[in-house]
Amino acid sequence: MRITIFGTGYVGLVTGVCLAEIGHSIHLHDIDQAKIKLLKSKKIPIYEPGLLKLFKKHLKAKNVQIDSDPYKALQASSIYFICVGTPQLSNGKPNLKYLLDVSNNIKDYIDQNRSNRKTFIVLKSTIPPGTTKELQTKIFKEDTYKNIHLGSNPEFLREGNAVYDFMNSERIVIGSDSAEFIRTLQRIYSPFTKKSKIHVTDPQSSELIKYGSNAFLATKISFINEISKLSDKVGGNIDLVAQGMGMDARIGSEFLNAGLGYGGSCFPKDTQALAYTFSKNKIPSKIIQSVIDINNEQKIYFFNKILDRFSKKELKSKSLLFLGTAFKPHTDDIRESVGISLINMISPIVKRVTIFEPIAKENSINALSKLNNVRFQKTRTPSINKNYDFMILATEYPMFLKIPYQNFKKLKDKVVFDGRNILNKDKLKKNGIEYIGIGK
Ligand code: UDX
């Protein structure tokens, strides 16, 4: 089927390319001319494993067209996937400006063309519960726009795994009051029905599934992080605690890794948006707000471990090796990255910070450009030597597990702060290294 995608970011580009992969003909639109220019030159503006190869394949096969002209995008199909950003405003409220701009463009186009062809508007952007209904009542009034079919179709893509997640999603959620909308999306996703469950709901429930899922995953992380502080206090090992808890199928072992807490463009934004939506509906949200608070406190809890180990006077002359600034492994995204926040906290009180970051280096250099005692290693793997007094690990890259343990002995103070609890404490201790994790 012919489908137009509005927004070519982490969600739109992955959605467009993967829908092309299952046989659809895709028209990509974005208002960002730089992005469109890049895409037309067969490049992609994000780092997402496997995406570039698929994008080039379908560009070549002409299954994917790219245009910044909204008219052409609207003309190209009558199925519109809206994948524009809904960034948070200062009070946590999601900014729906881009969503409303696209929606009004669609409405104007339909008004001008008086076409009575059926039009399907698929809301894939993460939107507050009730937004689909609001668009239905405020812009696409049912009595005027009988042929407009609206619905919610949230994505559950993890950055760094987005292509895999799209092609192997456990569930496809379709939320609409229009039977035609539901039928159309079931046709679009039919190649996936063998491995994905199609879950049909009303629009509000679909929107709540997205927020509820992300907020629950964030809750698991803040939960184990809160337990990690008690584990530190009583001398437990939070890894063993998480493993023991995860053996209960009702709890599950995923997303119980204690550490510096979550970053990225989703959990922070979506938990804030959910807390905002609760307050807007005058319902106290105790759990969500504490998930946010615990996550914000976790990096300070870790930072205080450094201040407990070294006095401020000592730190002034220390040179620090810092591993990982991406908000998670295998992505160039540093939005709400805890590593970046930590560097901003520690750089002013140490002599120098040397960073090793394999994927998100460019973005990190820009984000930290104001700090004059920060530099980046140019090597492909982290080089640990006596130029550094101690080390901090902030991103859980598997490659850091391959560092030979004796290399850490070259650190002058032989102290390692493991913000993601991934290094082997016993092996480091055997090599005479002082290991400081979270909850261990
Ligand atoms: C998340 C959801 O997983 C995905 O379903 C949703 O569509 C978008 O948001 P993403 O933000 O890309 O995906 O990354 P994710 O892998 O979920 O990690 C988020 C953050 O949590 C990272 O900073 C990671 O370091 C941290 N994390 C993850 C933990 O601190 N502990 C864990 O156990 C898991």
Boltz pocket constraint, residues with backbone or C-beta under 6 A from the ligand:
constraints:
  - pocket:
      binder: B
      contacts: [[A, 155], [A, 156], [A, 157], [A, 158], [A, 159], [A, 160], [A, 214], [A, 217], [A, 221], [A, 254], [A, 255], [A, 256], [A, 257], [A, 258], [A, 259], [A, 260], [A, 261], [A, 262], [A, 263], [A, 264], [A, 265], [A, 266], [A, 267], [A, 327], [A, 328]]
      max_distance: 6.0
